């Protein structure tokens, strides 16, 4: 195994393959940046649905649209920052 293809487990700190999702030593599930990216995509979808609902309706549905936009913005920023943190953690563990 080359140096670039190993990372350190988040639980037992043993060297494992970079492709491993579960540590063979302790069984700990390793974090995946794919889930954070999926949250950001769901957030964009919530914004794209919530904005027209908020703009073209009246009453309580308008407030639900605004809430959808706010939740979408939170998911986009949260998913993006989580993705960046996971990438930084993986690169730090690869050293």
Protein Blocks (a to p, Z undefined) as FASTA:
>chain_A
ZZklcccdfklopacdfklmbdfklopacddfklmmmmmmmmmmmmmmmmmmmmmgghjl
lmmmmmmmmmmmmmmmmmmmmmmmmmmmmmmmmZZ
